[in-house]
Amino acid sequence: MRESDKEKVEAAAVTSVGAGVGTAGGATVGVLELAATTGTVTALSAGVVIGLGALAGAATFFLGYKAYRRLKGPKS
């Protein structure tokens, strides 16, 4: 496997882990949001919170991975 392919696989793995972590956080917030309010929040808005959590987690982990790769890059 070429080095560029390895980097793509690593980036995909990191992004998927971030999405999982974000989903867990979003689910926690979404469930708490449903439990704390009285009828103003629907399951749809809780689902949106969960989805946004997944996107935020994936983006955060991906950008963190890119920063790590840049800092760890080849020494000149």
C-alpha positions in Angstrom: 0.0 0.0 0.0 1.3 3.4 -0.9 2.0 6.1 1.7 -0.8 8.3 0.3 -3.2 5.4 0.6 -2.2 4.8 4.2 -2.8 8.5 5.0 -6.3 8.3 3.5 -7.1 5.2 5.5 -5.8 6.8 8.7 -7.8 10.0 8.0 -11.0 8.0 7.4 -10.5 6.0 10.6 -9.9 9.1 12.7 -13.0 10.8 11.1 -15.2 7.8 11.8 -14.0 7.7 15.4 -14.8 11.4 15.8 -18.2 10.9 14.3 -18.9 8.1 16.9 -17.7 10.3 19.7 -19.7 13.2 18.5 -22.8 11.1 18.1 -22.5 9.9 21.7 -22.2 13.5 22.9 -25.0 14.7 20.6 -27.2 11.8 21.9 -26.5 12.8 25.5 -27.4 16.4 24.8 -30.4 15.4 22.7 -31.9 13.1 25.3 -31.3 15.7 28.1 -32.9 18.3 25.9 -36.0 16.0 25.5 -36.2 15.2 29.2 -35.7 18.8 30.4 -38.3 20.6 28.3 -42.0 20.3 28.3 -43.3 19.8 24.8 -41.3 22.5 23.0 -38.7 20.1 21.8 -39.5 17.3 19.5 -37.8 14.1 18.6 -36.8 15.8 15.3 -34.9 18.5 17.0 -33.2 16.0 19.3 -32.2 14.1 16.1 -30.8 17.3 14.6 -28.7 17.8 17.8 -27.4 14.2 17.5 -26.6 14.7 13.8 -24.8 18.0 14.5 -22.8 16.3 17.3 -21.7 13.7 14.8 -20.6 16.3 12.3 -18.8 18.4 14.9 -17.0 15.3 16.3 -16.0 14.2 12.8 -14.7 17.6 11.8 -12.9 18.1 15.1 -11.1 14.8 14.9 -10.3 15.2 11.2 -8.8 18.7 11.7 -6.9 17.5 14.8 -5.5 14.7 12.8 -4.4 17.0 10.0 -2.7 19.3 12.5 -1.0 16.3 14.1 0.3 15.2 10.7 1.6 18.7 9.9 3.4 18.9 13.3 4.8 15.4 12.9 5.8 15.9 9.3 9.2 15.4 7.9 12.0 17.2 9.6 14.0 19.4 7.2 
